[in-house]
């Protein structure tokens, strides 16, 4: 899952980003509304955690502009405004969920995960295909009932492949969904992670390489 965190309280934004990263999410951070609008225009995010009172462009305008684009990005409004009218207004602008500050981090994670499952075609929290099973909430995977000791990136790659349901996934898409915007686009990270994942999955190899196109289960 790829998430954008937008909050002008830099310490809070960084804290939220670090916490979500530890939950196996690829997370980008910005502290301004206009920068968020630019990132949302060029990157495919599953969820944006969006403050309302932002410099450069108000969070309401960011939400309004995102709602007009043909993308599946879900919006979690994270704000200190707690009045009922504020919550209603945020939802009317296109937000999918609303969480008031201060908040409990486990609840934030649960809400982000729930929105992520709705970001495109709805998918169940437990993904299965040809003996492979991944529980996206518990971050556990098995093959034919055998537990798999996977790293964060290996779990992320496997989740993207399972969500694709047989579709060929380009390496560029894996980079976008599993890593963050700081990754070098010419890195061998996908190839190296894929090799390690295959070794852990064991024989027969369930991952098919399509030359010039990508990978599929």
N, C-alpha and C positions, 0 to 999 in steps of 0.2 A: 504494500500500500504506500502511495506517495502523498505526503501531506505538506501544505504550506501553512506556516504559523505567522500571523500578522498582528503585531501589538507594538505600540510605541513605548511601552515599559520594557526596555531592552532586557533587563535582568529576568523579568518574568517570561518574556518570549524565549530567551535562551534556555531557561529552566524547563519550560514546556517542551521545547524542541529536543533537549537532551533526554527527557523522560520518555517521549514518544519514540525516539531512536532506540532506546533500550527495550522497547516493545516491538522491535524488528520492523519499524517503519522507516522509509526514506523521507527525511524531513528537511525542507528549506525554510529559511527565516527571513523576514524583512520587517522593518519598523515603520514604514510609510505606506499610505494608501496608494499613491501613484506608482510606487515600485511594485506593490502587490498586483495592481491592474496590469502592468507590463508582464510580470511573471505568469499570471493567469492566462494571458493572451498567447503565450508561446509554449507553455508547458502543460502537460496532461496530468493534473492533480486529481486524486480521488476525493480528497476533503481539504477544505480551507478552514482553519480555525481563525476567526476574524473578529478583531476588536472593532468597536464602532467609532470612537473618538480618535481618529488618526490624522497626522499631518499629511500635507500633500494632496490627499483626496479622502473625504470622509468615508468611513466604513460602509455607510448606507449606500453611497454611490458605487463603491466597489461591488457590493452585493447586487445592486440594480443592474450594473453593466454585465456582470457575470451571468445573471438570469436571462439576458437577451442572447447569449451565445449558445450554439448547438453543442454543448459539452455535458458530460455527466457529473461534473464536480459538485459535491454537496457542501453546504455552508453550515458551519457551527459557529453561531455568534457567541463570543466570549466577552462579556462586558460587565461593568459595574452598575449599569442602569438596570434596576430591579423592578421598577413599576410595571404593572400589568400593561399599561398603554405602550411602554417601551418594548416589551416582549411581543405584543401584537404587531406593532409597527415593523419590528425586525423580521417577523415571519411573513408579513405582507410584502416586504421588499424582495423576498425570495430565499430567505434563510430556511434551512431544513430543521434546525434544532437551535436551542438557546440555552446557554449555561451562564449563570450569574457568578461574578467574583464576590467573595472568595469561593473557591470550589475545592472539592476533594479530587485528587489526581486519579484514583481508580475510576471515578465516575466519568471524568473526561476521557480516559482511555476507552471505556465501554461505549461512550457515545460516538467517539471517532470511529471505532471499529464497526458499530452498527451502521453509521452513515457510509462507511467504505463499502460495506456489502451491498448498498443501494446505489453506488456511484454510477454503475452502468446497468447491465442486466443483473437482476437480483440473484445472488448466489448464497447457498447455505453455508453456515459456519464450518461444517465438516465437508471436505472435498474428497471424493473417491474416484479412482479410475484404475482398472486393471490391477487390482491388488494393492495399489498405493492409497494411503489415507493420510490426510492432513487436517488436524483440528486447528483452525486459525485462531481460536480464542485461547487455547491452552498452549499453542505453539509447539505441538507434538506431531510427529509423523511416523508412520509404520509402513512396512512392505510385507504383505502376506502375514500380518500380525507381528512381525519382527520390529522392535523399536529402532528408530534411526537416530543416530547421534549427529545432528546437523547443526552447522553454524547459522548465524543470523542470515547471512547472504544466501546460503544453500537453501534454507527454508523459504526465503523470499523467491528465489528462482523456481523452486518446486511449486510454490503457490501460484505464481503467474502461469506456469505451464498447465497446472491442473485447471485453473480458471479458464484457460483458452480452450479446453475440452477438445483437443485434437487439432486445433488450428496451429499453423506454423507461426511461431513468435520470433520476430527478428531480434538480433542482438541489441539493436538500438532501443527497442521497446523494453527489453530486460534492463538495460542501463537506466532508462528513464523511470521504471517502476520500482526497482530494487535499490538503486544507488541514488545519490542526490546531485544537485547541479554543480557541485564542486568536483565531480569525477571527470577525469580526462576522457574525452570522447574517443580517443585512439588507444585507450588502455586495453590490456589483455584480460581485464578482470572477469568478463563474462566467460571467456574460454577457459581460464584457470578454474573458476568456480564450477563451471559445468563439468570439467574433468574430475574434480574432487567429488562432486555430487554423484556422478556416475559410479565411481569406485565404491561409495558408501551404499548406493542402491543395490549393487551387485548384479550378477548375471541371472537371466538374460537382460541386456541393457534396454530399459523401457523408453529411453530418450532417442528420438530419431533426428539426425542432422540432415537438413536439406541444404545442399551446397548453394551458396549465394542468397539464401532466403532466411534461414534461422533454424529453430529447434521446435520439436513437437513431441507430445506423448502419444 
